[in-house]
Amino acid sequence: MLLGGKLFGHEFQKKIGFCEQMDIHEECSAIKGAFEFSALLRQPPHVLKEEKAKAVLEMLDQLCAKPTSFLFLDEPTSGLDGQGAVNILNLLRRLSGAGQAIPCTIHQATQEQFALFDNVLALNPGGNTFYFGAIGNSGETTFKYFGDYGVPVEGGKNVADFLIEVGVGILKSNENSHLDFNQFKPGFS
């Protein structure tokens, strides 16, 4: 695989960050303490306590360093109320504006939340890409793309809901009844 035209090196792992959906942190524990506790329990008994503490400090140094290539996030808004989700997405928007690339998954986004993204990669239930491109102001770019294929667009429709309905086949082309976005390989905007 290439990144910026160059092969990934062994340093690549230091240039990326990943936060999975179900990350758990005990709220009464400090981050360093939680890592130390985990290291004591997870590493074999023959590893000296000092080595475990050193490994924790190295890990914290890596986590505190800003990833220079990507920050991958798996559903960063899951479990949050609407305002909490918007706050997280606004923070990610600021990081993106500062040059950080942030691919992430998101489900059931509101229009306000969806508007904070630059591009969308929409997958159908079979896992195939049926749209990859800009969203546009209030979804205008996405709506125009599908409108050009004859898919009806209701005014005021949430673009996230619209994409789901197209992807699962609820919304279909009025011009081409055989057009199925679960099978179709369109050009991307």
C-alpha positions, 0 to 999 in steps of 0.5 A, a space after each residue: 500500500 502507498 501513502 502519498 506515493 510512498 510505501 508504508 514504513 515501519 514508522 507508519 504506526 506512529 503516524 496514525 491513531 485509532 479510537 474504537 467505538 467501545 473504548 472504556 475508561 474508568 472515570 475515577 481513574 487517572 489515565 496513567 494509572 489505568 494504563 499502569 494497572 492494565 500493564 501489570 495485569 496483562 504483561 507476563 509475570 516475568 516482566 519487571 515492574 520497572 519495564 512495565 512502567 517504562 512501557 506505559 510511559 512510551 505508550 502515553 508518549 505515542 498517544 499524546 503525540 498528534 498523529 501526522 497521517 490519519 486519526 481513524 475513529 469508529 463511531 465517535 458519537 455513539 452513546 452521546 446525546 445530540 449536543 454531545 455528538 455535535 460537540 465531538 464533531 465540532 472538535 473533529 472539524 477543527 482538527 480537520 481544518 488544522 490539517 488532520 485527516 480523520 476518516 470515521 464511521 458514523 451512524 444515524 447522523 442528524 443533518 446538523 452533524 452530517 453538515 460537519 463532514 466534507 465527504 461521505 463514503 456510502 456503502 450498501 448492505 452488501 458492503 459495496 460503495 454506491 457513493 463517494 464524494 462531497 456532501 455540499 451545503 445541506 446535502 446539495 451535491 449528494 442530492 444533485 448526484 442522485 437526482 441526475 440518475 433520476 432518484 427523487 429528492 424531497 425538499 428538506 430531506 436529511 442527506 444521511 437518511 436519504 443515503 440510507 434509503 437509496 442504499 437499501 433500495 427504498 428510493 430508486 430511479 424514476 427514469 430507470 427502474 432497473 437501476 439498483 444501487 446495490 449492483 450499480 457501480 457509478 462514477 464518483 463525484 
